[in-house]
């Protein structure tokens, strides 16, 4: 017998954290032992009643759905090895079936193990370095899940689509692991599965090929459920693209089925599809890299997985999960190809990844190539808010790629879905996704920003620093190049009238390089706790720039802004007929109207020396102070007082918060008095050594206006 590789068999696709697909080989089933109807749960044997050397029978399917037998010998019991209060029973598999498939294999998780007429439990765990020793989850723990309360679908929380077979150190340092899942994906070329890793963390070499059921025949109570020993699939989606994992049913009672012997996603309350499956064959992995595994086609969804716990999953026969319909129409006129696609997403938490794979597969099918191209998409997302009221988001966008237009075109829709489903404001659900049209061409049609010129009241700037005044309108002329052509676009920005002195940046950017996602969604209102900002999120998603837009974004940081560190933002957008890439950057300064024709310099003397440059307005003062002192500066003020007198502070320059340069508001009457009678006021710089003032200078003695000193020179 060959040994299964010491690494986990297959790390896979969906956070069905450890649904396993374990395998066995054909021999006739024994209907006198294996449970064949669900009128009552089977009798069980407790783990403490087991003894080394006891023998029994295991049941699983290796072709079709009919269970076959393999021999089992009990080796012992590891107390609390699965969890506190949950023992692991160790056993050895043997017989012709095990010899045929090379040992315990992916696809057998949940295979019931019987001794006489009593259910011991489910084959659920493998051990590194051996192909025939396995762990059994006790039947009593699995049967207890039958009595757990009924559930509804859980609230949406982010989950990545990857399977991680759990490894734990057991007694005697033996490595024991939940048998990992060969996740089956249908509807997409196996060679393209590697790209799913870029989006979902999928390890594509662990995805097994599969056939598909289009989902049209799911009939709930009219369908025959999977009986113990038969294949049972957990289904995340069905249709054009089906994601499912196939293990084995262990026991049933009435309309409830327990399977796997270990968790799938370990989420407790859940809502996934439960379906039959047909085993095509068992792959005997001679390399030992991945281990042996079953290949299956998905059958009919006949129920809903509603519980997912340490000892297994529970499904309800005849109770179908709710699903989100996804539809898409993709057209490629160059090849006269068009296709309408449909997928049902049965697990909303995986909806972004399911939607991505659906549209990715449909584009691949129609475009029939991997490479350069452009596309235009129109999609609508519909859903329900926490109060039951409907919402919708509509989006039209262009995409281009020199390498893979399928991937480029499919990426934005799942991003929107993630922002909606996992928002911070309220619980919402998605009721439908429609890609009304996605039109393809085989040329990457793009514009690149090659030049930008900004015209302000002070003149024209092609790079570097621009200065703007409150209330003025600036013009930005943009040159776009592409395909041997040039086009010219003009944008205008209106500077806020109430903005004061500030600094910031102007970015002229093609939204195809991320311009549509300049800003994060607005945070919830922490003060009120109200979730009304979901409305702002909807507005943001509905109005984001398209990839074909040129966006000009001006950010100004000013002391007068309402929130500390929050910039004033002004944007302007112009739409083109192609994806726009590239950017141009400018530094920006603003000066509010000081109401004073020129700035003045005040000479500072005393225990050191310095200079204060002032621009006095009607309600604000801009200042730039240079001070050379023996000890650090602690404060800078304007005081009332004639030369030689000490007086009270009338204007605080908010040092060190603003530093040596800034803009502060002040009492307009005081500023008017300073302007009319400067001899009665002085600038005072305080230090650690001289808290009452180290250097000062009367404003009356101000020198003729000169250029201000270098910023940041206060010492």
Secondary structure, DSSP 4 states (H G I P E B T S, - for coil): -PPPPSS-S---SSS-TT----B-------TTTS----SSPPPB--GGG--TT-EEEEEE-SSBT--EEEEEEEEEEEEEEEETTEEEEEEEEESHHHHHHTSSBBT-TT-EEEETTEEEEEEEEEETT-SSEEEEEEHHHHHHGGGSPP--PPPP----S-----EEE-GGG-EEEEPPP--EEESS-GGGHHHHHHHH---GGGPBP-B---STT--GGGSPPPPTTSEEEEEEEEESSEEEEEEEEEEEETTEEEESSS-SS--EEEEEEEEEEEEEEEE--TT-SS--EEEEEEEEEEEEEEEEETTEEEEEET-PPP-EEEEEEEEEGGGTEEEEEEEEE--GGGHHHHHHHHHHHHHHHHH-S-S-EEEEEEEEEEEE-TTS-EEEEEEEEEEEESS-HHHHHHHHHHHHHHHHHT-SS---EEEEEEEEEEEEESS--EEEEEEEEEEETTEEESSEEEEEETT-EEEEEEEEEETTEEEEEEEEEEPPTT--SEEEEEEEEEGGGTGGGSSPPPPP-TTT---THHHHHHHHHHHPPPTTEEEEEEEEEETTSSSTTPPEEEEEEEE-SSEEE-EEEEEEEEE---SSSS-EEEEEEESEEEEEEEEE-SSEEEEEEEEEESS-EEEEEEEE--TT----EEEE--TTTSTTEEEEE--HHHHHHHHH-GGGEEEEEEESS-TT-SEEEEGGGPBSP-PPPPTT---
